[in-house]
Each structure stands twice: as structure tokens, then as C-alpha cells.
Amino acid sequence: MSLSKLAIELDETARQTADMVDKINEGLGVLMDEARDCNDARTEAIQQMIMALQAQDRIQQRCDNIAQAARSMAELVEVSEKLDTSDVWANLTLDELRKPNLSGIAGRALHDDIELF
């Protein structure tokens, strides 16, 4: 998961959390409406709040996934920080005399103008 994907996931989690809170507030609004019958208001508010709270499972799962992705990304950074580019070069054989297909090629090649590149 790239950092931009992580940001998108966090934005979506924040949006879902805001939706959940809005639904709970709507339920509270129903309860506070004095023009409504108490039993009807209570029944409707309970249903709204239960539906809102069911979003918590999805939000929790998203947060768990985001946290796992962040931990995995941190491990990758730690591994890459431990790699030393000099180690890459140290393990290479740069001796052309040990490579039969290169050895002595300069003596057999045609000599032209020197190219600087």
C-alpha cells in the first residue's frame, strides 16, 4: 500500500466515522423532538442508533487494515535503510581479465577515433 493509498483509506475511514456520528445525532434529534410520541420516538431512535453503531465494525476493520499496512511499510523502510549500496558493488566481479569473453578483446578490436561519452 503506497502512502497515497494509505491517505485515501484514512480519508474514507474519517468519512465513515462522521457518517456514524451523524446517524447517532439524528437518533438523538428524534428523542429530543417533543412533538413526537415518546414510544414511537424511542423505537425510531433505537433503530437509527443501532444501524449507526453497526458501522463501528467496518471502521474497526479499516483501522486494523491501515495499521497493518503502516507496520508493513515501516518494515520495508527499515530493511531498505539497512541495505548499503556499497555492499551491492562489493559482491560484483569487475575484473575483466577473469572473464574469458572479455579478456584480450581490446587487442583484437579495430582502433578508430576515440569516442568520449
C-alpha positions in Angstrom: 0.0 0.0 0.0 1.6 3.3 -1.1 1.4 6.4 1.1 -1.2 7.9 -1.3 -3.4 4.8 -0.9 -2.9 5.0 2.9 -4.1 8.6 2.8 -7.2 7.6 0.7 -8.0 4.8 3.2 -7.7 7.3 6.1 -10.0 9.8 4.4 -12.6 7.1 3.8 -12.4 6.0 7.4 -12.8 9.6 8.6 -15.9 9.9 6.3 -17.4 6.7 7.6 -16.8 7.8 11.2 -18.5 11.1 10.5 -21.5 9.3 8.9 -21.8 7.1 12.0 -21.8 10.1 14.3 -24.4 11.9 12.1 -26.7 8.9 12.3 -26.4 8.8 16.1 -27.1 12.6 16.2 -30.2 12.0 14.1 -31.4 9.4 16.6 -30.8 11.9 19.4 -32.7 14.5 17.5 -35.7 12.1 17.2 -35.6 11.6 21.0 -35.5 15.3 21.7 -38.4 16.1 19.4 -41.2 16.9 21.9 -43.8 16.8 19.1 -43.4 13.0 18.8 -44.9 10.3 20.7 -42.4 9.0 23.3 -42.7 5.3 22.4 -42.5 6.0 18.6 -39.5 8.3 19.1 -37.7 5.8 21.3 -38.3 3.0 18.8 -37.1 5.0 15.8 -34.1 6.4 17.7 -33.1 3.0 18.8 -33.2 1.7 15.3 -31.2 4.6 14.0 -28.5 4.3 16.6 -28.2 0.5 16.2 -27.7 1.0 12.5 -25.2 3.7 13.1 -23.2 1.6 15.7 -23.1 -1.3 13.2 -20.7 0.8 11.2 -18.2 0.5 14.0 -17.3 -3.0 12.9 -16.4 -1.7 9.4 -14.5 1.2 10.8 -12.6 -1.0 13.2 -11.7 -3.4 10.3 -10.5 -0.5 8.2 -8.4 0.9 11.1 -6.9 -2.6 11.7 -6.0 -2.9 8.0 -4.5 0.6 7.9 -2.4 -0.1 11.0 -1.2 -3.4 9.4 -0.3 -1.7 6.2 1.6 1.0 8.1 3.6 -1.6 10.0 4.4 -3.4 6.8 5.6 -0.2 5.2 7.7 0.6 8.2 9.4 -2.8 8.0 10.2 -2.2 4.3 11.8 1.2 5.2 13.8 -0.5 8.0 15.0 -3.2 5.6 15.9 -0.6 2.9 17.8 1.6 5.4 19.9 -1.4 6.4 21.0 -2.1 2.8 24.2 -0.4 1.9 24.8 0.3 -1.8 28.5 -0.4 -1.3 27.5 -4.0 -0.5 26.0 -4.3 -3.9 29.2 -3.3 -5.6 31.4 -5.3 -3.3 29.8 -8.5 -4.4 30.5 -7.9 -8.1 33.4 -9.2 -10.1 34.8 -6.2 -12.0 38.0 -7.9 -13.2 37.7 -8.2 -17.0 40.8 -10.5 -17.1 38.8 -13.2 -15.3 36.1 -13.1 -17.9 37.2 -15.1 -21.0 34.7 -13.4 -23.3 36.2 -10.0 -22.5 39.9 -10.9 -21.9 42.1 -9.5 -24.6 39.3 -8.0 -26.7 41.0 -4.6 -26.7 44.0 -6.0 -28.5 41.8 -7.6 -31.3 39.4 -4.7 -31.7 39.7 -2.2 -34.5 41.0 1.1 -33.4 39.2 4.2 -34.6 38.8 7.7 -33.3 38.3 7.9 -29.6 34.8 8.5 -28.5 34.3 10.4 -25.3 31.0 9.7 -23.7 
